[in-house]
Amino acid sequence: MQDRTPGAGAPFQVMPAARSAIDAFIVMDVMRQANALQAEGRDIIHMEVGQPATPAPRLAREAAKRALDTEKLGYTEALGLPALRERIAEHYRRWYGVMVPASRIVVTAGSSAGFVLSFLAAFAPGDRVALPSPGYPCYRHILRALGCEPVPIETSAETRWMPTPALLDKAAAGGALKGLLIASPNNPTGTMVDADRLSRLVKHAATSGIVFVSDEIYHGLTYAMPGATALAMSDQAIVINSFSKYFSMTGWRVGWMVLPEALVRPVERLAQNLYISPPTISQVAALAAFEAEEELEANKAVYVANRELLLDALPGLGLSRLLPADGAFYIYADVSDWTDDSTALAGRLLREAGVAVTPGADFDVVRGGQYWRLSYAGSTEAMGEAVRRVRRWRG
């Protein structure tokens, strides 16, 4: 064993702690590579990153400009601006007919901070938390960094790419589960669970003593069915949402979560110490974004057109095995007829055709080599050009 104490031979070097040895978020690596090519003058179509091509709504930007000129923009309360928390509560009344007190709502520095805070408050090191596969990779990466054990639930066409109570029980057979996290619409698939199936999962988790975490950040961007909130089924669910997707505010880093009453004060203490408060100017803009429905629905209409374009065109390119794209702005495509290494092929597509996509290895460590995730959050013109480039590239 190497002696790293000062004066014991080789100079002392700071070494990374074991908890930092988590996998990379591959989509960010792909974005970096795509941006580097763009900086060299290449024309790149971005279908890798899940962010709207549109800016924050005009009303949000105008509110931020006014705040810069007229407000101090100091710290807010750790739980967020009271006015924004109240407006989020009103959002649940309007969209879902669900009454949620503002006292249970916490504004966060993006949904990412919401995951960190909720995992810290609800789970202890060593706890096992079930996650659907394919699924958003940062869930498992954050859990591992916090000393928890992510337990993948392998979904399939037979389960419509979502967990079932039977699959949850199977995962619990390997050791007691403390949590279950579901995203509907799911990233990377765009697949959703309907309200009845979501209710069964929430109730099954509760009777099994499992904390239910519902990632609802793609609500508002649904096409095949309405988004159902777990808050309509239980006041013990943890719900995480964000202004990044439907509200088109990715870089503003502002989101929220709704907590069971027992977790509010623990999360407040954690937020005070970890973040002090979410960015004030982002909260001001987010409050105004709620009034920009006309602009936001126009953005959504572009996603609808893009989705239709790709669902119509991809089979003609040889990509006919597509998972149900019920919501969000993703299509998860089986590329196994082309390759058994989707990462290498995605690299070639980027370099040779100027189209950036995310390989499935980010979302499924077992079967990811067979898949690409295609984000259609750009313009319809860009999606059409991407199809033309892939067609030429494939010959």
C-alpha positions as CSV (number, residue, x, y, z in Angstrom):
1,M,0.0,0.0,0.0
2,Q,1.4,3.4,-1.0
3,D,2.3,5.7,1.8
4,R,0.9,9.1,0.9
5,T,2.0,11.0,4.0
6,P,4.2,14.1,3.5
7,G,7.9,13.3,3.6
8,A,7.5,9.6,3.0
9,G,9.1,9.4,-0.4
10,A,7.1,10.6,-3.4
11,P,5.4,14.0,-3.1
12,F,1.9,13.9,-1.6
13,Q,-0.9,13.8,-4.2
14,V,-4.6,14.4,-3.6
15,M,-6.5,11.3,-4.8
16,P,-10.2,11.1,-5.7
17,A,-12.5,9.5,-3.1
18,A,-14.1,6.2,-4.0
19,R,-17.6,7.9,-4.1
20,S,-16.5,10.0,-7.1
21,A,-15.9,6.9,-9.2
22,I,-19.3,7.0,-10.9
23,D,-19.8,6.6,-14.6
24,A,-19.8,9.7,-16.9
25,F,-23.1,11.1,-18.2
26,I,-22.4,10.1,-21.7
27,V,-24.8,12.6,-23.4
28,M,-22.7,15.4,-22.0
29,D,-19.5,13.9,-23.4
30,V,-21.3,13.6,-26.8
31,M,-22.4,17.3,-26.5
32,R,-18.8,18.3,-25.8
33,Q,-17.6,16.4,-28.9
34,A,-20.3,17.9,-31.0
35,N,-19.5,21.4,-29.8
36,A,-15.8,20.9,-30.5
37,L,-16.7,20.0,-34.1
38,Q,-19.0,23.0,-34.3
39,A,-16.2,25.3,-33.1
40,E,-14.1,24.0,-36.0
41,G,-16.8,25.2,-38.4
42,R,-18.7,22.0,-38.9
43,D,-22.5,22.2,-39.2
44,I,-23.9,19.9,-36.4
45,I,-27.5,18.9,-35.8
46,H,-28.0,18.3,-32.1
47,M,-30.2,15.3,-31.4
48,E,-28.2,14.3,-28.4
49,V,-29.1,16.6,-25.6
50,G,-32.6,16.8,-24.1
51,Q,-33.1,20.5,-24.1
52,P,-35.4,22.7,-26.1
53,A,-33.9,24.7,-28.9
54,T,-36.1,27.7,-27.8
55,P,-35.1,30.2,-25.1
56,A,-37.0,30.9,-22.0
57,P,-40.4,32.4,-22.6
58,R,-40.5,36.1,-23.4
59,L,-42.4,36.9,-20.2
60,A,-39.7,35.1,-18.1
61,R,-36.9,36.9,-19.8
62,E,-38.6,40.3,-19.3
63,A,-39.2,39.5,-15.6
64,A,-35.5,38.7,-15.2
65,K,-34.5,42.0,-17.0
66,R,-36.8,44.0,-14.6
67,A,-35.4,42.2,-11.6
68,L,-31.8,43.0,-12.7
69,D,-32.7,46.7,-12.8
70,T,-34.9,47.0,-9.7
71,E,-34.2,44.2,-7.2
72,K,-31.4,43.3,-4.9
73,L,-31.5,39.6,-5.9
74,G,-30.0,38.4,-2.7
75,Y,-30.7,35.0,-1.1
76,T,-34.3,33.7,-0.9
77,E,-35.5,31.3,1.7
78,A,-33.9,27.9,1.3
79,L,-37.3,26.4,0.3
80,G,-37.7,29.1,-2.4
81,L,-39.7,32.3,-3.0
82,P,-43.0,32.0,-1.2
83,A,-44.8,33.5,-4.3
84,L,-43.3,30.9,-6.6
85,R,-44.2,28.0,-4.2
86,E,-47.8,29.3,-4.1
87,R,-47.9,29.5,-7.9
88,I,-46.7,25.9,-8.1
89,A,-49.5,24.9,-5.8
90,E,-51.9,26.7,-8.1
91,H,-50.4,24.8,-11.0
92,Y,-51.4,21.5,-9.5
93,R,-54.9,22.8,-8.9
94,R,-55.2,23.9,-12.5
95,W,-53.5,21.0,-14.3
96,Y,-54.5,18.1,-12.2
97,G,-57.3,19.1,-9.9
98,V,-55.0,18.2,-7.0
99,M,-54.8,20.4,-3.8
100,V,-51.2,20.6,-2.6
101,P,-50.3,23.1,0.2
102,A,-47.4,25.4,-0.7
103,S,-45.8,24.4,2.6
104,R,-44.9,21.0,1.0
105,I,-43.3,22.5,-2.1
106,V,-39.6,23.1,-2.3
107,V,-37.9,25.1,-5.1
108,T,-34.6,23.6,-6.1
109,A,-31.6,24.4,-8.3
110,G,-32.9,22.3,-11.1
111,S,-34.4,18.9,-10.8
112,S,-30.9,17.6,-10.3
113,A,-30.7,19.3,-6.9
114,G,-34.2,17.8,-6.2
115,F,-32.9,14.3,-6.7
116,V,-29.9,14.9,-4.4
117,L,-32.0,16.5,-1.7
118,S,-34.8,13.8,-1.8
119,F,-32.3,10.9,-1.9
120,L,-30.4,12.4,1.1
121,A,-33.6,12.9,3.0
122,A,-35.3,9.6,2.2
123,F,-32.5,7.1,1.9
124,A,-29.5,6.0,4.0
125,P,-26.1,4.6,2.8
126,G,-26.7,1.0,1.8
127,D,-30.4,1.4,0.9
128,R,-31.5,-0.3,-2.2
129,V,-33.5,1.8,-4.7
130,A,-35.2,0.3,-7.7
131,L,-35.0,2.1,-11.1
132,P,-36.4,1.2,-14.5
133,S,-33.9,0.2,-17.2
134,P,-33.6,1.8,-19.7
135,G,-33.7,5.0,-17.6
136,Y,-32.1,8.3,-16.9
137,P,-28.5,7.5,-15.9
138,C,-28.0,10.2,-13.3
139,Y,-30.5,8.5,-11.0
140,R,-28.1,5.6,-10.4
141,H,-25.0,7.8,-10.5
142,I,-26.3,10.1,-7.8
143,L,-27.5,7.2,-5.7
144,R,-24.0,5.5,-5.9
145,A,-22.2,8.7,-5.0
146,L,-24.5,8.9,-1.9
147,G,-23.6,5.3,-0.9
148,C,-27.0,3.8,-2.0
149,E,-27.5,0.8,-4.2
150,P,-29.4,1.3,-7.5
151,V,-31.3,-1.8,-8.4
152,P,-32.2,-1.9,-12.1
153,I,-35.6,-3.3,-13.1
154,E,-35.3,-4.6,-16.7
155,T,-38.4,-3.5,-18.6
156,S,-39.4,-4.8,-22.0
157,A,-42.1,-4.7,-24.7
158,E,-44.0,-7.2,-22.6
159,T,-44.3,-4.7,-19.7
160,R,-44.6,-1.7,-22.2
161,W,-41.1,-0.6,-21.0
162,M,-42.3,0.3,-17.5
163,P,-42.0,-1.6,-14.2
164,T,-44.8,-3.7,-12.8
165,P,-45.6,-4.8,-9.3
166,A,-44.4,-8.3,-10.1
167,L,-41.0,-6.9,-11.3
168,L,-40.8,-4.8,-8.2
169,D,-41.4,-7.9,-6.1
170,K,-38.7,-9.7,-8.1
171,A,-36.2,-6.9,-7.4
172,A,-37.1,-7.0,-3.7
173,A,-36.3,-10.7,-3.6
174,G,-32.6,-9.8,-3.8
175,G,-32.9,-7.6,-0.7
176,A,-35.4,-5.2,0.8
177,L,-36.1,-2.1,-1.3
178,K,-36.3,1.3,0.3
179,G,-37.3,3.2,-2.8
180,L,-38.7,3.0,-6.3
181,L,-38.3,5.8,-8.9
182,I,-40.5,6.1,-11.9
183,A,-40.4,8.7,-14.7
184,S,-43.5,9.2,-16.9
185,P,-42.8,10.2,-19.6
186,N,-39.6,8.3,-19.3
187,N,-36.1,9.4,-20.5
188,P,-34.8,8.0,-22.8
189,T,-37.9,6.2,-24.2
190,G,-40.7,8.8,-24.0
191,T,-42.9,6.0,-22.8
192,M,-45.6,6.7,-20.2
193,V,-47.8,4.9,-17.7
194,D,-51.4,5.7,-17.6
195,A,-53.1,6.9,-14.4
196,D,-54.5,3.4,-13.5
197,R,-51.2,1.7,-13.8
198,L,-49.4,4.5,-12.0
199,S,-51.9,4.2,-9.1
200,R,-51.3,0.4,-8.9
201,L,-47.5,1.0,-8.6
202,V,-47.9,3.8,-6.0
203,K,-50.2,1.6,-3.9
204,H,-48.0,-1.5,-4.3
205,A,-45.0,0.5,-3.2
206,A,-46.8,1.8,-0.1
207,T,-48.0,-1.6,1.0
208,S,-44.4,-2.9,0.6
209,G,-43.0,0.0,2.7
210,I,-41.2,1.5,-0.4
211,V,-40.7,5.2,-0.9
212,F,-42.2,6.2,-4.2
213,V,-40.4,8.9,-6.2
214,S,-42.1,10.3,-9.3
215,D,-40.0,12.1,-11.9
216,E,-42.6,14.3,-13.7
217,I,-40.2,16.8,-15.4
218,Y,-41.7,16.0,-18.9
219,H,-45.2,16.7,-17.9
220,G,-46.8,19.1,-20.3
221,L,-45.0,17.4,-23.2
222,T,-47.4,14.5,-23.6
223,Y,-49.1,13.3,-26.8
224,A,-50.6,9.8,-26.5
225,M,-52.2,10.3,-23.0
226,P,-52.4,13.0,-20.3
227,G,-49.7,13.0,-17.7
228,A,-50.8,11.7,-14.3
229,T,-49.2,12.9,-11.1
230,A,-48.5,10.6,-8.2
231,L,-49.8,13.3,-5.9
232,A,-53.3,12.4,-7.0
233,M,-52.7,8.9,-5.6
234,S,-50.7,9.5,-2.4
235,D,-49.6,12.4,-0.2
236,Q,-46.5,10.2,0.7
237,A,-45.0,10.2,-2.8
238,I,-42.1,12.4,-3.6
239,V,-42.6,14.3,-6.9
240,I,-39.8,16.1,-8.7
241,N,-40.4,18.5,-11.6
242,S,-38.5,21.2,-13.4
243,F,-38.8,24.4,-15.5
244,S,-36.2,22.9,-18.0
245,K,-38.5,21.0,-20.4
246,Y,-42.0,22.2,-21.0
247,F,-41.0,25.7,-19.7
248,S,-37.9,25.8,-21.9
249,M,-35.5,27.0,-19.1
250,T,-32.7,24.4,-19.0
251,G,-29.8,26.8,-18.3
252,W,-31.7,28.7,-15.6
253,R,-31.3,25.7,-13.2
254,V,-34.6,25.9,-11.4
255,G,-37.0,23.1,-10.5
256,W,-39.2,22.0,-7.7
257,M,-40.3,19.0,-5.7
258,V,-43.4,18.2,-3.6
259,L,-42.7,16.3,-0.4
260,P,-44.5,14.3,2.3
261,E,-44.9,16.6,5.3
262,A,-42.3,14.6,7.3
263,L,-39.6,15.4,4.8
264,V,-40.1,19.1,4.4
265,R,-38.0,20.3,7.4
266,P,-35.2,17.7,6.8
267,V,-35.0,18.8,3.2
268,E,-35.0,22.5,4.3
269,R,-32.0,21.8,6.6
270,L,-30.2,20.0,3.8
271,A,-30.9,22.8,1.3
272,Q,-29.7,25.5,3.7
273,N,-26.4,23.8,4.1
274,L,-25.9,22.5,0.5
275,Y,-27.3,25.3,-1.6
276,I,-28.4,28.1,0.7
277,S,-31.1,28.9,-1.8
278,P,-32.0,28.4,-5.5
279,P,-30.9,31.2,-7.9
280,T,-33.1,34.2,-7.2
281,I,-33.2,35.6,-10.7
282,S,-34.2,32.1,-12.0
283,Q,-37.1,31.9,-9.5
284,V,-38.3,35.4,-10.6
285,A,-38.2,34.2,-14.3
286,A,-39.9,30.9,-13.4
287,L,-42.8,32.7,-11.7
288,A,-43.4,34.7,-14.9
289,A,-43.1,31.6,-17.1
290,F,-46.4,30.2,-15.7
291,E,-48.1,33.0,-17.6
292,A,-46.5,32.2,-20.9
293,E,-48.8,29.3,-21.9
294,E,-49.5,30.5,-25.4
295,E,-45.8,30.6,-26.2
296,L,-45.1,27.3,-24.5
297,E,-47.9,25.5,-26.3
298,A,-46.5,26.9,-29.6
299,N,-43.2,25.2,-28.7
300,K,-45.0,22.0,-28.0
301,A,-46.6,22.1,-31.4
302,V,-43.1,22.0,-32.9
303,Y,-42.4,18.9,-31.0
304,V,-45.6,17.3,-32.2
305,A,-44.6,18.0,-35.8
306,N,-41.0,16.7,-35.2
307,R,-42.3,13.6,-33.6
308,E,-44.6,12.9,-36.5
309,L,-41.8,13.6,-39.0
310,L,-39.4,11.1,-37.4
311,L,-42.0,8.4,-36.7
312,D,-42.9,8.5,-40.3
313,A,-39.3,8.7,-41.7
314,L,-37.2,6.4,-39.4
315,P,-38.7,3.1,-40.7
316,G,-37.7,4.1,-44.2
317,L,-34.1,4.5,-42.9
318,G,-34.2,1.0,-41.5
319,L,-35.1,2.0,-38.0
320,S,-38.5,0.4,-37.6
321,R,-38.2,-0.9,-34.0
322,L,-39.1,2.2,-31.9
323,L,-40.3,2.2,-28.4
324,P,-43.7,3.9,-27.6
325,A,-43.0,7.7,-27.9
326,D,-45.9,8.8,-25.7
327,G,-44.3,12.0,-24.4
328,A,-41.1,14.1,-23.8
329,F,-39.1,14.8,-27.0
330,Y,-37.3,11.5,-27.4
331,I,-37.4,8.4,-29.7
332,Y,-35.5,5.4,-28.5
333,A,-34.5,3.4,-31.6
334,D,-33.2,-0.2,-31.9
335,V,-30.2,0.0,-34.2
336,S,-29.1,-3.6,-33.8
337,D,-29.7,-4.2,-37.5
338,W,-26.8,-1.8,-38.0
339,T,-24.5,-2.5,-35.2
340,D,-23.9,-4.2,-31.8
341,D,-21.9,-1.1,-30.7
342,S,-24.2,1.9,-30.8
343,T,-21.6,4.1,-29.1
344,A,-19.0,3.5,-31.9
345,L,-21.7,4.0,-34.6
346,A,-22.9,7.2,-33.0
347,G,-19.4,8.5,-33.1
348,R,-19.1,7.8,-36.8
349,L,-22.5,9.4,-37.4
350,L,-21.3,12.6,-35.7
351,R,-17.9,12.7,-37.5
352,E,-19.1,11.7,-40.9
353,A,-22.6,13.1,-41.1
354,G,-22.7,15.9,-38.5
355,V,-25.6,14.4,-36.6
356,A,-25.2,14.0,-32.8
357,V,-27.2,11.3,-31.1
358,T,-26.9,9.6,-27.7
359,P,-25.9,5.9,-27.5
360,G,-28.1,3.7,-25.4
361,A,-25.2,2.8,-23.1
362,D,-26.1,5.9,-21.1
363,F,-29.5,4.5,-20.2
364,D,-29.1,0.7,-20.1
365,V,-25.8,-0.9,-19.2
366,V,-27.0,-4.4,-20.4
367,R,-28.8,-3.7,-23.7
368,G,-27.6,-0.1,-24.5
369,G,-25.3,-1.3,-27.3
370,Q,-28.4,-1.9,-29.4
371,Y,-30.0,1.6,-29.1
372,W,-29.8,5.3,-29.9
373,R,-31.8,8.0,-28.2
374,L,-32.9,10.7,-30.6
375,S,-34.0,14.0,-29.2
376,Y,-36.4,16.0,-31.4
377,A,-36.3,19.1,-29.3
378,G,-34.8,21.2,-32.2
379,S,-36.5,22.8,-35.1
380,T,-38.6,20.9,-37.7
381,E,-36.2,22.0,-40.4
382,A,-33.3,20.5,-38.4
383,M,-35.1,17.2,-38.0
384,G,-35.8,17.0,-41.7
385,E,-32.1,17.7,-42.5
386,A,-31.0,15.0,-40.0
387,V,-33.2,12.5,-41.8
388,R,-31.6,13.5,-45.1
389,R,-28.1,13.3,-43.7
390,V,-28.7,9.8,-42.2
391,R,-30.2,8.6,-45.5
392,R,-27.1,9.8,-47.5
393,W,-24.7,8.4,-44.8
394,R,-26.3,5.0,-45.0
395,G,-26.1,5.0,-48.7
